[in-house]
């Protein structure tokens, strides 16, 4: 058994030319190069028996030689993959499961029956340019560029990626090489393996925006260090999932997912900075804030998308005015053209920030700067949640009804405090937590709708629409009704007993 430690990077099709002309000549290292044409067939049963065991099984052919490989789940965080793999040479391209070590299989697994039920689920075919780079300090990295496709039936997707695999030495070398590559070409870290993409393709599935009910998978036994690693990993995976979702489907909701991930990142770094005592976190916070500013337009854009949707709370407005719907659609498309989300996704600063976070999680510099990392997170989180509730309550408390501006001014603080609840959700019972959060989430949803109504009124006033005054009156009436509902939620939220004090 071997354990791969590799970094996957999504790159443009001319990446190999850039590697050869602009990267390799700068190295003082021994470099061995191979060009390989690889054919891979991935097998499973009709009911995905191997997938259910978190196993991926393939047979690879290259120049008349064949090898079968099983990869187990391992760990995968935002492009950094660590997976045990088991390799066995084959005489031909037919799988032979009995050749693997029997200890690989669960005790109740009937390997002969599994063999009989195997079928090809998908294939990958790509040209690989492999560079084995040996540095004088003993670090050895394999840099491979793969260009080809993954196919399942009549469906296929392109493969265009670099994999950096640690063969010997310090894993930090992977990040150093990646940083140099990021300076030479547009890059993104890749969170999906070829196998994961193949299974989705075979099922006719595509990436969708994630459900906002997801939370960090903390356990009662986790300490501050473990909680920090899990929280940053959660945010990075959220970020990269929505990046790839937009790249592959152009789903506009994915842009909101990217913005949410960057906002969550800023909050999680601020929350853990005093606990870990890391100067590096302050620098990462500044970088995160700078990137968030580049995505601020998404709030207005997605407001336009929602306003122009023929479903939801604004559908009655469109029934009265087709001209307004056309106008809002045009404004939304204009914002896409103006802000170029694909350029933002491929932005070097964003990729370098993600890489810096991965490097931080693997190097663990807090071990030398703080003795608080080993504290139980359950004890720490109660104080964090209480502090957040105090700040929000101070802002929200008041006898007079809030107006729209007062609510909108509270949005950033309320959103960040609710993010804390996402980070710590698994430490508490669901019922009490959800009941406590419900009115606060209603307020946040209300604030977002207030922003859209304000935006709608602005768009109506600047337009040449007929019945402009009537439309403005409709918006003002809807705003007044919404504020009345939000006042009820505010009262309910302030009366709730915190679930973490039970």
NORJOCOR-V306983 format. One record per residue. N is the residue number from 1. RES is the residue in one small letter. SS is DSSP state (alpha for helix, beta for strand, coil for the rest). PSI is psi as a letter, one per 20 degrees, with the letter a starting at -180 (* if undefined). OMEGA is omega in whole degrees, -180 to 180 (999 if undefined). Layout:
n=<N | N>
res=<RES | RES>
ss=<SS | SS>
psi=<PSI | PSI>
omega=<OMEGA | OMEGA>
This chain:
n=<1 | 2 | 3 | 4 | 5 | 6 | 7 | 8 | 9 | 10 | 11 | 12 | 13 | 14 | 15 | 16 | 17 | 18 | 19 | 20 | 21 | 22 | 23 | 24 | 25 | 26 | 27 | 28 | 29 | 30 | 31 | 32 | 33 | 34 | 35 | 36 | 37 | 38 | 39 | 40 | 41 | 42 | 43 | 44 | 45 | 46 | 47 | 48 | 49 | 50 | 51 | 52 | 53 | 54 | 55 | 56 | 57 | 58 | 59 | 60 | 61 | 62 | 63 | 64 | 65 | 66 | 67 | 68 | 69 | 70 | 71 | 72 | 73 | 74 | 75 | 76 | 77 | 78 | 79 | 80 | 81 | 82 | 83 | 84 | 85 | 86 | 87 | 88 | 89 | 90 | 91 | 92 | 93 | 94 | 95 | 96 | 97 | 98 | 99 | 100 | 101 | 102 | 103 | 104 | 105 | 106 | 107 | 108 | 109 | 110 | 111 | 112 | 113 | 114 | 115 | 116 | 117 | 118 | 119 | 120 | 121 | 122 | 123 | 124 | 125 | 126 | 127 | 128 | 129 | 130 | 131 | 132 | 133 | 134 | 135 | 136 | 137 | 138 | 139 | 140 | 141 | 142 | 143 | 144 | 145 | 146 | 147 | 148 | 149 | 150 | 151 | 152 | 153 | 154 | 155 | 156 | 157 | 158 | 159 | 160 | 161 | 162 | 163 | 164 | 165 | 166 | 167 | 168 | 169 | 170 | 171 | 172 | 173 | 174 | 175 | 176 | 177 | 178 | 179 | 180 | 181 | 182 | 183 | 184 | 185 | 186 | 187 | 188 | 189 | 190 | 191 | 192 | 193 | 194 | 195 | 196 | 197 | 198 | 199 | 200 | 201 | 202 | 203 | 204 | 205 | 206 | 207 | 208 | 209 | 210 | 211 | 212 | 213 | 214 | 215 | 216 | 217 | 218 | 219 | 220 | 221 | 222 | 223 | 224 | 225 | 226 | 227 | 228 | 229 | 230 | 231 | 232 | 233 | 234 | 235 | 236 | 237 | 238 | 239 | 240 | 241 | 242 | 243 | 244 | 245 | 246 | 247 | 248 | 249 | 250 | 251 | 252 | 253 | 254 | 255 | 256 | 257 | 258 | 259 | 260 | 261 | 262 | 263 | 264 | 265 | 266 | 267 | 268 | 269 | 270 | 271 | 272 | 273 | 274 | 275 | 276 | 277 | 278 | 279 | 280 | 281 | 282 | 283 | 284 | 285 | 286 | 287 | 288 | 289 | 290 | 291 | 292 | 293 | 294 | 295 | 296 | 297 | 298 | 299 | 300 | 301 | 302 | 303 | 304 | 305 | 306 | 307 | 308 | 309 | 310 | 311 | 312 | 313 | 314 | 315 | 316 | 317 | 318 | 319 | 320 | 321 | 322 | 323 | 324 | 325 | 326 | 327 | 328 | 329 | 330 | 331 | 332 | 333 | 334 | 335 | 336 | 337 | 338 | 339 | 340 | 341 | 342 | 343 | 344 | 345 | 346 | 347 | 348 | 349 | 350 | 351 | 352 | 353 | 354 | 355 | 356 | 357 | 358 | 359 | 360 | 361 | 362 | 363 | 364 | 365 | 366 | 367 | 368 | 369 | 370 | 371 | 372 | 373 | 374 | 375 | 376 | 377 | 378 | 379 | 380 | 381 | 382 | 383 | 384 | 385 | 386 | 387 | 388 | 389 | 390 | 391 | 392 | 393 | 394 | 395 | 396 | 397 | 398 | 399 | 400 | 401 | 402 | 403 | 404 | 405 | 406 | 407 | 408 | 409 | 410 | 411 | 412 | 413 | 414 | 415 | 416 | 417 | 418 | 419 | 420 | 421 | 422 | 423 | 424 | 425 | 426 | 427 | 428 | 429 | 430 | 431 | 432 | 433 | 434 | 435 | 436 | 437 | 438 | 439 | 440 | 441 | 442 | 443 | 444 | 445 | 446 | 447 | 448 | 449 | 450 | 451 | 452 | 453 | 454 | 455 | 456 | 457 | 458 | 459 | 460 | 461 | 462 | 463 | 464 | 465 | 466 | 467 | 468 | 469 | 470 | 471 | 472 | 473 | 474 | 475 | 476 | 477 | 478 | 479 | 480 | 481 | 482 | 483 | 484 | 485 | 486 | 487 | 488 | 489 | 490 | 491 | 492 | 493 | 494 | 495 | 496 | 497 | 498 | 499 | 500 | 501 | 502>
res=<x | x | x | x | x | x | x | x | x | x | x | x | x | x | x | x | x | x | x | x | x | x | x | x | x | x | x | x | x | x | x | x | x | x | x | x | x | x | x | x | x | x | x | x | x | x | x | x | x | x | x | x | x | x | x | x | x | x | x | x | x | x | x | x | x | x | x | x | x | x | x | x | x | x | x | x | x | x | x | x | x | x | x | x | x | x | x | x | x | x | x | x | x | x | x | x | x | x | x | x | x | x | x | x | x | x | x | x | x | x | x | x | x | x | x | x | x | x | x | x | x | x | x | x | x | x | x | x | x | x | x | x | x | x | x | x | x | x | x | x | x | x | x | x | x | x | x | x | x | x | x | x | x | x | x | x | x | x | x | x | x | x | x | x | x | x | x | x | x | x | x | x | x | x | x | x | x | x | x | x | x | x | x | x | x | x | x | x | x | x | x | x | x | x | x | x | x | x | x | x | x | x | x | x | x | x | x | x | x | x | x | x | x | x | x | x | x | x | x | x | x | x | x | x | x | x | x | x | x | x | x | x | x | x | x | x | x | x | x | x | x | x | x | x | x | x | x | x | x | x | x | x | x | x | x | x | x | x | x | x | x | x | x | x | x | x | x | x | x | x | x | x | x | x | x | x | x | x | x | x | x | x | x | x | x | x | x | x | x | x | x | x | x | x | x | x | x | x | x | x | x | x | x | x | x | x | x | x | x | x | x | x | x | x | x | x | x | x | x | x | x | x | x | x | x | x | x | x | x | x | x | x | x | x | x | x | x | x | x | x | x | x | x | x | x | x | x | x | x | x | x | x | x | x | x | x | x | x | x | x | x | x | x | x | x | x | x | x | x | x | x | x | x | x | x | x | x | x | x | x | x | x | x | x | x | x | x | x | x | x | x | x | x | x | x | x | x | x | x | x | x | x | x | x | x | x | x | x | x | x | x | x | x | x | x | x | x | x | x | x | x | x | x | x | x | x | x | x | x | x | x | x | x | x | x | x | x | x | x | x | x | x | x | x | x | x | x | x | x | x | x | x | x | x | x | x | x | x | x | x | x | x | x | x | x | x | x | x | x | x | x | x | x | x | x | x | x | x | x | x | x | x | x | x | x | x | x | x | x | x | x | x | x | x | x | x | x | x | x | x | x | x>
ss=<coil | beta | beta | beta | beta | beta | beta | beta | beta | beta | beta | coil | coil | coil | alpha | alpha | alpha | alpha | alpha | alpha | alpha | alpha | alpha | alpha | alpha | alpha | coil | coil | beta | beta | beta | beta | beta | beta | beta | beta | beta | beta | beta | beta | beta | beta | beta | beta | coil | coil | coil | coil | alpha | alpha | alpha | alpha | coil | coil | coil | beta | beta | beta | beta | beta | beta | beta | coil | coil | beta | beta | beta | beta | beta | beta | beta | coil | coil | coil | beta | beta | beta | coil | coil | beta | beta | beta | beta | beta | beta | beta | beta | beta | beta | beta | coil | coil | coil | coil | coil | coil | alpha | alpha | alpha | coil | coil | alpha | alpha | alpha | coil | coil | coil | coil | coil | coil | alpha | alpha | alpha | alpha | alpha | alpha | alpha | coil | beta | beta | beta | beta | beta | beta | beta | beta | beta | beta | beta | beta | beta | beta | beta | beta | beta | coil | coil | coil | coil | beta | beta | beta | beta | beta | beta | beta | beta | beta | beta | beta | beta | beta | coil | coil | beta | beta | beta | beta | beta | beta | beta | beta | beta | beta | beta | beta | beta | beta | coil | coil | coil | alpha | alpha | alpha | alpha | alpha | alpha | alpha | alpha | alpha | alpha | alpha | alpha | alpha | coil | coil | beta | beta | beta | coil | coil | coil | coil | alpha | alpha | alpha | alpha | alpha | alpha | alpha | alpha | alpha | coil | coil | coil | coil | coil | coil | coil | coil | coil | coil | coil | coil | coil | coil | coil | coil | coil | coil | coil | coil | beta | alpha | alpha | alpha | alpha | alpha | alpha | alpha | alpha | alpha | alpha | alpha | alpha | alpha | alpha | alpha | alpha | alpha | alpha | alpha | alpha | alpha | alpha | alpha | alpha | alpha | alpha | coil | coil | alpha | alpha | alpha | alpha | alpha | alpha | alpha | alpha | alpha | alpha | alpha | alpha | alpha | alpha | alpha | alpha | alpha | alpha | alpha | alpha | alpha | alpha | alpha | alpha | alpha | coil | coil | alpha | alpha | alpha | alpha | alpha | alpha | alpha | alpha | alpha | alpha | alpha | alpha | alpha | alpha | alpha | alpha | coil | coil | alpha | alpha | alpha | alpha | alpha | alpha | alpha | alpha | alpha | alpha | alpha | coil | coil | coil | coil | coil | coil | coil | alpha | alpha | alpha | alpha | alpha | alpha | coil | alpha | alpha | alpha | alpha | alpha | alpha | alpha | alpha | alpha | alpha | alpha | alpha | alpha | alpha | alpha | alpha | alpha | alpha | coil | alpha | alpha | alpha | alpha | alpha | coil | coil | alpha | alpha | alpha | alpha | alpha | alpha | alpha | alpha | alpha | alpha | alpha | alpha | alpha | alpha | alpha | alpha | coil | coil | alpha | alpha | alpha | alpha | coil | coil | coil | coil | coil | coil | beta | alpha | alpha | alpha | alpha | alpha | alpha | alpha | alpha | alpha | alpha | alpha | alpha | alpha | alpha | alpha | alpha | alpha | alpha | alpha | alpha | coil | coil | coil | coil | coil | coil | coil | alpha | alpha | alpha | alpha | alpha | alpha | coil | alpha | alpha | alpha | alpha | alpha | alpha | alpha | alpha | alpha | alpha | alpha | alpha | alpha | alpha | alpha | alpha | alpha | coil | coil | alpha | alpha | alpha | alpha | alpha | alpha | alpha | alpha | alpha | alpha | alpha | alpha | alpha | alpha | alpha | alpha | alpha | alpha | alpha | alpha | alpha | alpha | alpha | alpha | alpha | alpha | alpha | alpha | alpha | alpha | alpha | alpha | alpha | coil | coil | coil | coil | coil | alpha | alpha | alpha | alpha | alpha | alpha | alpha | alpha | alpha | alpha | alpha | alpha | alpha | alpha | alpha | alpha | alpha | alpha | alpha | alpha | alpha | alpha | alpha | alpha | alpha | alpha | alpha | alpha | coil | coil | coil | alpha | alpha | alpha | coil>
psi=<p | q | o | p | o | q | p | p | p | p | r | r | h | j | h | h | h | g | g | g | h | i | g | h | i | i | q | n | r | p | p | p | p | q | p | q | o | p | p | p | p | p | q | r | r | h | j | l | h | g | h | h | j | k | q | p | p | q | p | p | p | o | l | j | q | q | p | q | p | p | p | r | g | b | q | p | o | l | i | o | p | o | p | q | q | p | p | p | q | q | h | a | j | p | q | n | h | i | i | q | p | h | i | h | q | q | h | j | p | n | h | g | h | g | g | h | i | q | q | p | g | r | q | q | o | q | p | p | o | p | o | o | o | o | q | h | j | i | p | p | p | o | o | q | p | p | o | c | q | p | q | o | c | j | q | q | q | q | p | n | q | p | p | o | p | o | h | q | b | p | h | h | h | g | h | g | g | g | h | h | h | h | i | h | q | p | q | q | p | p | i | p | r | h | g | g | h | g | g | g | g | h | i | k | q | r | p | q | q | q | p | i | i | q | r | p | m | q | r | h | i | q | a | g | g | h | h | g | g | h | g | h | g | g | g | g | h | g | g | h | g | h | g | h | g | g | g | h | i | k | o | h | h | h | h | h | h | g | g | g | g | h | g | h | g | g | g | h | g | h | h | i | g | h | h | i | l | p | h | h | h | g | g | h | g | g | g | g | h | h | h | h | h | i | j | h | h | h | g | g | g | h | g | g | g | g | h | i | p | j | r | a | i | j | h | h | h | h | h | h | n | h | h | g | g | g | g | g | g | g | g | g | h | h | h | g | h | g | i | m | h | h | h | h | h | j | p | h | h | g | h | h | g | g | g | h | g | g | g | g | h | h | h | l | i | i | h | i | i | q | j | i | h | j | q | p | h | h | g | g | h | g | g | g | h | g | g | g | h | g | g | g | g | h | h | i | p | q | h | q | q | q | r | g | h | g | g | h | h | i | g | g | g | g | g | h | h | h | g | h | h | g | h | j | g | i | i | q | q | g | g | h | g | h | g | g | h | g | h | g | h | g | g | g | h | g | g | h | h | g | g | h | h | g | g | g | g | g | h | g | h | i | r | k | q | q | k | g | h | h | g | g | g | g | g | h | g | h | g | g | g | g | h | g | g | h | h | g | h | g | g | g | g | i | i | q | p | p | h | i | i | *>
omega=<172 | 174 | 177 | 165 | -174 | 177 | -179 | -177 | 177 | -169 | 175 | -174 | -179 | -176 | -177 | 177 | 179 | 178 | -176 | -173 | -169 | -178 | -175 | -180 | -179 | -172 | 167 | -173 | 173 | -175 | 174 | -174 | 173 | 171 | -175 | 171 | -171 | 175 | -177 | 174 | -180 | -174 | 170 | 175 | -179 | 180 | 175 | -178 | -180 | 179 | 180 | 177 | -176 | 177 | 171 | -175 | 179 | 168 | -177 | 175 | 179 | 178 | 177 | 177 | -173 | -179 | 174 | -174 | 168 | 174 | 178 | -167 | -177 | 179 | 178 | 179 | 167 | 177 | 176 | -174 | 174 | -173 | 169 | 176 | -177 | -175 | 178 | 176 | -179 | 176 | -180 | -174 | -180 | -179 | 177 | -174 | -177 | 180 | 177 | 175 | -180 | -179 | 179 | -171 | 171 | -174 | -177 | -177 | 174 | -173 | 179 | 179 | 178 | 178 | -178 | -175 | -178 | 174 | 179 | 179 | 178 | 179 | 169 | 180 | -178 | 173 | -179 | 170 | -173 | 180 | 176 | -172 | 178 | -178 | -177 | -179 | 178 | 176 | 178 | -177 | 170 | 176 | 178 | 173 | -179 | 178 | -179 | -177 | 170 | -173 | 174 | -176 | -180 | -177 | 176 | 175 | -179 | 171 | 179 | -170 | 172 | 171 | 175 | -178 | 178 | 177 | 178 | 175 | -172 | -179 | 179 | 178 | 177 | -177 | 178 | 179 | -180 | 180 | 178 | 179 | 180 | 179 | -173 | -175 | 174 | -176 | 169 | 173 | -177 | -176 | -178 | 173 | 175 | -180 | 180 | 179 | -179 | 179 | 178 | -180 | -179 | -180 | -178 | -177 | 172 | 179 | 176 | 175 | -177 | 178 | -179 | 179 | -180 | -179 | -179 | -175 | 177 | 174 | -178 | -175 | -176 | 172 | -177 | 180 | -179 | 180 | 178 | -180 | 180 | -177 | 178 | 177 | 178 | -178 | 179 | 178 | 177 | -179 | -176 | 176 | -177 | 172 | -178 | 177 | -180 | -180 | -173 | -175 | -175 | 176 | -174 | 178 | 178 | 177 | 175 | 177 | 177 | 180 | 179 | 180 | -179 | 176 | 177 | -179 | 179 | -179 | -178 | 178 | 178 | -177 | -174 | -177 | 180 | -180 | -177 | 177 | -176 | 174 | 180 | -177 | 180 | 177 | 179 | 177 | 179 | -180 | 178 | 179 | -180 | 179 | 179 | 180 | 180 | -180 | -178 | -179 | -176 | 179 | 179 | -179 | -177 | 172 | 177 | 179 | -180 | -180 | -177 | 179 | 179 | 174 | 178 | -169 | -178 | -175 | -179 | 178 | -178 | 178 | -178 | -170 | 177 | -180 | 178 | 179 | 179 | 180 | -179 | 177 | 179 | 178 | -180 | 180 | 176 | 178 | 177 | -180 | -177 | -172 | 173 | -177 | 179 | 177 | 177 | 179 | -180 | -177 | -177 | -178 | 178 | 180 | -180 | 177 | 178 | 180 | 179 | 178 | 176 | 179 | 178 | -178 | -179 | -178 | 176 | -178 | -180 | 179 | -180 | -173 | -174 | 173 | -179 | -174 | -177 | 178 | 175 | -178 | -178 | 180 | -178 | -172 | 179 | 180 | 179 | -179 | 179 | 178 | 180 | 179 | 179 | -179 | -179 | -179 | 177 | -179 | -173 | -177 | 179 | -177 | -178 | 177 | 177 | 172 | -175 | -177 | 178 | 178 | -177 | 178 | -179 | -171 | -174 | 180 | -179 | -180 | -179 | 178 | 177 | 173 | 178 | 178 | 176 | -178 | -174 | -171 | -173 | -180 | -174 | 180 | -174 | -171 | -179 | -179 | -177 | 179 | 179 | -175 | -171 | -178 | 177 | 176 | 176 | 179 | 180 | 176 | 179 | 178 | 179 | 178 | 175 | 179 | 179 | 179 | 176 | 178 | 180 | 179 | 178 | -179 | 179 | -177 | -178 | -177 | 174 | -176 | 171 | 178 | -178 | -178 | 179 | 179 | 178 | 178 | 178 | 180 | -179 | 177 | 180 | 178 | 180 | 179 | 180 | 179 | 178 | 178 | -179 | 177 | 176 | 179 | 179 | 178 | 180 | -178 | -178 | 180 | -174 | 175 | -179 | -177 | -178 | 178 | -180 | 999>
